[in-house]
Amino acid sequence: DCVVAGNTGPAHLAAAVGTPVVSLFAPVVPAERWRPYGVPHLLLGDQDAPCAGSRARRCPVPGHPCLDTVTALDVVAAVDKLVEVA
């Protein structure tokens, strides 16, 4: 019913088949260009973190500040928003 993805690759595959996406999205690339397209989606993570726009493949900032505040409860809440909970 929904995919939780920590990388843009699986997020785009899910979107390609019409599946809503919760994306743990590090802002090293701009969300407006790399977010899931054409499906309901939610991006989790600090899009204004120091690594924003760096295009880094490995986190250049100690502690992963873009994603370290995302909790399991945040992920569950995002999934609940995208999927009708029975």
N, C-alpha and C positions, 0 to 999 in steps of 0.2 A: 504493500500500500504506500510505502514511503521508503526512500533510501537515505541513510545517514552516511555522508561521505567526508573523508578527511583529505581528499585530493580532487582536483578538477576533472581528472580523467573519468573516474567512476560517476561523478556528478553529471557529466555530459552524456555518458552512456545511459544513465537512468532517464535523463531528460529526453534523449532520442526516442525512447520507447514510451514517453508520456507519463513517467513516474515522478511524483513530487519529490523534492530534494531538500534535506537539511544539510547545509554545507558548513563544515568547520573550515572557514575560509581565512587563510593567512593573507594579509594584504600586500604581499610582495608583487602581485600583479593587480591591476585595477579591476575591481568588482564589476564595473559597468561593461567591461570587455570579456571577462572570464567567468561570470556567474552562470548558473544553469539558465538556459534560454527556453522559453515557450511553455514552462510548467510552473505551477506554484512552487515557491522555494523560500527558504529563510536562510540568511547568512549569519553564522555565529562567529564572533571574534571581533577584536578591536580593529576596525578598519583605519584608525589613525595611529596605530602603533609605530614605533621608530623604524621598523623594517619596511613600511609602506612604500611601494614603488621601487624597491631595490632589485627586484627580479632574482633575488637570492635563491639558490637551490638548497642551501643549508642556512639555518637561522643565524643571522649575523648579530643578534642581540641576546645576551645571556638571559635565560629564564623564559624564553618564548612569551613575551608580554602580550602578543596579539591573541594568543589562545589560552594562556594560563588561568584566566578568570572564568572560562567556560566550564560549567559543572555538568555532571550527569543530569541533574534536575533541569538545567537549561535545555539540554538535548531532548529530554522527555517532553518538556513543555512545548518545544518547537514542533516535535512530531505530532503532539496532540492538536496543535493549531492546524496542521496540514491534513490530518487524517481524522475522520469521524470515529471517535472512540465509542465502542459498543458497551 
